[in-house]
Amino acid sequence: MNNSQTTRRVTGTVTTELNRYGAMTLRSAATETFQIVDCASPDVADALDELRLGETVVVRLTEAPCRGNGWQAVAVETDRKTDTRLVA
């Protein structure tokens, strides 16, 4: 059986920072919400861990094998911006 995974390149704003379980939430400009539930490597996890609330980042995501709408981060692009509307 061939289970092809959907891979997406997403520009998203951090709405929930990476937590100790390796999960975080991004909101795209198209108002889609991406629940990241896994990282493909420690380097990806480290890059996501550096992001703060309101920062915008480009990531490559694949569908995670879980219930619901979970995604695995497979790559992080480093050119980051901050959305000051989300920073108190």
C-alpha positions as CSV (number, residue, x, y, z in Angstrom):
1,M,0.0,0.0,0.0
2,N,1.3,3.5,-0.9
3,N,0.4,6.1,1.7
4,S,1.5,9.4,0.1
5,Q,1.7,12.3,2.6
6,T,0.7,15.8,1.7
7,T,3.6,18.2,2.0
8,R,2.9,21.9,2.3
9,R,5.1,25.0,2.4
10,V,3.4,27.4,4.9
11,T,4.1,30.9,6.0
12,G,2.6,31.2,9.4
13,T,2.6,33.3,12.5
14,V,3.3,31.7,15.8
15,T,0.1,31.8,18.0
16,T,1.3,29.2,20.5
17,E,5.0,28.7,21.1
18,L,6.6,25.2,21.0
19,N,5.9,23.4,24.2
20,R,7.7,20.6,26.1
21,Y,5.7,18.0,24.1
22,G,7.0,19.4,20.8
23,A,3.7,21.0,19.8
24,M,2.9,24.5,18.6
25,T,0.3,26.4,16.6
26,L,0.8,28.5,13.5
27,R,-1.8,30.7,11.7
28,S,-1.3,31.3,8.0
29,A,-2.1,34.5,6.1
30,A,-5.1,32.6,4.6
31,T,-6.3,32.1,8.2
32,E,-5.6,28.4,8.3
33,T,-4.5,27.0,11.6
34,F,-1.7,24.4,11.7
35,Q,-1.2,22.2,14.8
36,I,2.4,21.1,14.7
37,V,2.5,17.9,16.8
38,D,6.0,16.5,15.7
39,C,9.3,17.5,14.3
40,A,11.3,15.5,11.7
41,S,14.6,16.1,13.4
42,P,16.2,17.7,16.5
43,D,17.4,20.6,14.2
44,V,13.9,21.4,13.2
45,A,12.7,21.3,16.8
46,D,15.6,23.6,17.8
47,A,14.6,26.1,15.1
48,L,11.0,26.1,16.1
49,D,11.9,26.4,19.8
50,E,13.7,29.8,19.0
51,L,10.4,31.2,17.6
52,R,8.3,33.5,19.8
53,L,4.7,34.6,19.8
54,G,3.9,36.8,16.9
55,E,6.9,35.8,14.8
56,T,6.3,34.7,11.2
57,V,8.2,31.8,9.7
58,V,8.1,29.6,6.6
59,V,8.0,25.9,7.3
60,R,7.5,22.7,5.3
61,L,4.9,20.5,6.9
62,T,3.7,16.9,6.2
63,E,0.5,15.4,7.5
64,A,1.2,13.6,10.8
65,P,-0.3,10.2,11.3
66,C,-2.7,11.1,14.1
67,R,-6.3,11.8,14.8
68,G,-7.3,15.3,13.8
69,N,-5.4,17.9,11.9
70,G,-1.8,17.4,13.1
71,W,1.3,18.2,11.1
72,Q,5.0,17.3,11.3
73,A,7.5,20.1,10.7
74,V,10.1,18.8,8.3
75,A,12.0,22.1,7.5
76,V,12.2,25.6,8.8
77,E,13.3,28.6,6.8
78,T,15.2,31.1,8.9
79,D,14.1,34.5,7.6
80,R,11.7,35.5,10.4
81,K,9.5,38.6,11.0
82,T,7.4,39.6,14.0
83,D,3.7,40.4,13.8
84,T,3.4,43.2,16.4
85,R,-0.3,42.9,16.5
86,L,0.1,39.6,18.5
87,V,2.7,41.0,20.9
88,A,1.5,42.5,24.1
